[in-house]
């Protein structure tokens, strides 16, 4: 029951940020400027609007927003994802937080896993599996998909891969829009 509460908090927060009247109105009046360069628009992009990244107005996160995001650090799947990353950094041969067959994560050990990360989205795959999209704070050039399976009450990292649906400009747009959140250490795990 607790896990669903954490997921609900994060989903509600992301919904509030994405659909708030201020962001919606600013988005129509100020964000989209089709006559400028440095636009977010590509065929494989998640964002299918032509947006001038420099004209994006950062979301003004409130203390309540920050508190809700930082509360998600207590979610069992977030704790176990951090534990999985720590076990890899400690060169543990076997970890109870990582599926034995998952080896692709090791190639990112030195470049990414040392950094804290931000959660961009959380999705229930079913009642026991969670999919997270994360962005590392120190190397914010790729979005990663993490799938954690709940096995015998513990979340185990089952998949860790680069999400190629995010273009470089998509990532720049997200970083610009949520820069006030990304700058706050309480929001990274």
C-alpha positions as CSV (number, residue, x, y, z in Angstrom):
1,X,0.0,0.0,0.0
2,X,2.9,2.4,0.8
3,X,4.4,1.9,-2.6
4,X,1.2,3.0,-4.3
5,X,1.1,6.1,-2.1
6,X,4.6,7.1,-3.3
7,X,3.8,6.5,-6.9
8,X,0.6,8.5,-6.5
9,X,2.5,11.4,-5.0
10,X,5.0,11.5,-7.8
11,X,2.3,11.1,-10.5
12,X,0.2,13.8,-9.0
13,X,3.2,16.1,-8.8
14,X,4.2,15.5,-12.4
15,X,0.6,16.1,-13.5
16,X,0.4,19.3,-11.5
17,X,3.6,20.6,-13.0
18,X,2.7,19.6,-16.6
19,X,-0.9,20.8,-16.5
20,X,-0.9,23.9,-14.3
21,X,-2.6,26.9,-15.7
22,X,0.6,29.0,-15.5
23,X,2.6,26.4,-17.5
24,X,-0.2,25.9,-20.0
25,X,-0.7,29.6,-20.5
26,X,3.0,30.4,-20.6
27,X,3.4,27.5,-23.0
28,X,1.0,29.0,-25.5
29,X,2.1,32.5,-25.1
30,X,5.8,32.4,-24.4
31,X,7.3,28.9,-25.0
32,X,6.5,28.3,-28.6
33,X,8.3,30.5,-31.0
34,X,8.5,29.0,-34.5
35,X,10.7,31.7,-36.0
36,X,13.8,31.0,-33.9
37,X,16.6,28.5,-34.0
38,X,17.6,25.9,-31.3
39,X,14.2,24.3,-31.5
40,X,13.0,21.1,-30.1
41,X,11.6,19.1,-33.0
42,X,12.6,15.8,-34.5
43,X,10.8,12.9,-36.0
44,X,11.8,10.5,-33.2
45,X,11.3,13.1,-30.5
46,X,8.8,12.8,-27.7
47,X,8.1,16.5,-28.0
48,X,6.5,17.1,-31.4
49,X,6.3,20.9,-31.2
50,X,8.8,23.4,-32.5
51,X,10.0,25.0,-29.3
52,X,12.8,27.6,-28.9
53,X,14.6,26.2,-25.9
54,X,15.9,29.7,-24.9
55,X,12.3,31.0,-24.6
56,X,11.1,28.2,-22.2
57,X,10.1,29.7,-18.9
58,X,11.2,27.5,-16.0
59,X,8.5,26.1,-13.8
60,X,8.5,27.9,-10.4
61,X,8.6,25.0,-8.0
62,X,7.1,25.7,-4.6
63,X,8.4,24.4,-1.3
64,X,5.4,22.0,-1.3
65,X,6.5,20.7,-4.7
66,X,10.0,20.1,-3.5
67,X,8.8,18.3,-0.4
68,X,6.6,16.0,-2.4
69,X,9.4,15.1,-4.7
70,X,11.9,14.5,-1.9
71,X,9.4,12.3,-0.2
72,X,9.6,9.9,-3.1
73,X,13.1,9.0,-2.0
74,X,11.4,6.8,0.7
75,X,9.7,4.7,-1.9
76,X,11.0,1.1,-1.8
77,X,11.7,1.0,-5.5
78,X,13.8,4.2,-5.3
79,X,15.7,2.9,-2.3
80,X,16.5,-0.4,-4.0
81,X,17.5,1.4,-7.3
82,X,20.0,3.4,-5.2
83,X,21.2,0.2,-3.5
84,X,21.7,-1.4,-6.9
85,X,23.8,1.5,-8.1
86,X,25.8,1.5,-4.9
87,X,26.5,-2.3,-5.2
88,X,27.8,-1.8,-8.7
89,X,30.0,1.0,-7.6
90,X,31.4,-1.2,-4.8
91,X,32.2,-3.9,-7.5
92,X,30.0,-6.5,-5.7
93,X,30.0,-9.7,-7.7
94,X,26.4,-10.4,-6.5
95,X,23.7,-8.0,-5.4
96,X,20.3,-8.8,-4.1
97,X,19.1,-5.6,-5.8
98,X,20.1,-6.6,-9.4
99,X,19.0,-9.5,-11.5
100,X,22.0,-11.8,-12.1
101,X,21.6,-11.6,-15.9
102,X,21.7,-7.8,-16.0
103,X,25.2,-6.9,-17.2
104,X,24.5,-3.9,-19.4
105,X,24.5,-1.5,-16.5
106,X,28.3,-2.0,-15.9
107,X,29.2,0.0,-18.9
108,X,27.7,3.1,-17.3
109,X,29.4,2.6,-13.9
110,X,32.1,5.1,-14.1
111,X,30.3,7.8,-16.2
112,X,26.8,7.8,-14.7
113,X,26.2,5.8,-11.6
114,X,28.4,7.9,-9.4
115,X,25.9,10.8,-9.9
116,X,22.6,11.4,-8.2
117,X,19.6,11.1,-10.4
118,X,16.2,12.7,-11.1
119,X,13.0,10.7,-11.7
120,X,11.3,12.0,-14.9
121,X,8.5,9.5,-14.8
122,X,7.2,6.4,-13.0
123,X,4.9,3.9,-14.6
124,X,3.3,0.7,-13.2
125,X,3.8,-2.0,-15.7
126,X,1.6,-4.3,-13.6
127,X,1.0,-4.8,-9.9
128,X,4.6,-5.9,-9.2
129,X,6.8,-4.1,-11.8
130,X,7.8,-0.4,-12.0
131,X,9.3,1.5,-14.9
132,X,11.2,4.6,-14.1
133,X,12.7,7.2,-16.6
134,X,15.7,8.8,-14.9
135,X,18.2,11.5,-15.7
136,X,21.6,11.7,-14.0
137,X,22.5,15.0,-12.5
138,X,26.2,15.2,-13.4
139,X,25.7,13.6,-16.9
140,X,22.3,14.9,-18.1
141,X,22.8,13.9,-21.7
142,X,20.8,10.6,-21.7
143,X,17.6,9.4,-20.3
144,X,17.7,5.9,-18.8
145,X,14.8,3.4,-18.4
146,X,15.0,1.3,-15.3
147,X,12.6,-1.6,-14.8
148,X,12.3,-3.0,-11.3
149,X,10.5,-6.3,-10.6
150,X,9.1,-7.0,-7.2
151,X,10.2,-10.5,-6.2
152,X,9.4,-11.8,-2.7
153,X,8.7,-8.3,-1.5
154,X,11.9,-6.7,-2.7
155,X,12.4,-4.6,-5.8
156,X,15.1,-6.0,-8.1
157,X,16.6,-4.0,-11.0
158,X,15.7,-6.1,-14.1
159,X,16.5,-3.7,-16.9
160,X,18.7,-0.6,-17.3
161,X,19.0,0.9,-20.7
162,X,19.3,4.2,-22.6
163,X,15.9,5.5,-23.8
164,X,16.5,6.6,-27.3
165,X,13.1,8.3,-27.6
166,X,14.6,11.4,-26.0
167,X,16.6,13.6,-28.4
168,X,19.3,15.9,-27.1
169,X,17.0,18.8,-27.6
170,X,14.2,17.0,-25.7
171,X,16.6,16.7,-22.7
172,X,17.6,20.3,-23.0
173,X,14.0,21.4,-23.0
174,X,13.2,19.3,-19.9
175,X,16.3,20.6,-18.1
176,X,15.3,24.2,-18.9
177,X,11.6,23.7,-18.0
178,X,12.4,22.1,-14.6
179,X,15.7,23.8,-13.9
180,X,14.4,25.0,-10.5
181,X,13.7,21.4,-9.5
182,X,17.0,20.0,-10.9
183,X,19.0,22.6,-9.0
184,X,17.5,21.5,-5.7
185,X,19.5,18.7,-4.0
186,X,16.3,17.5,-2.2
187,X,15.0,16.4,-5.6
188,X,17.9,14.2,-6.6
189,X,18.5,10.7,-5.3
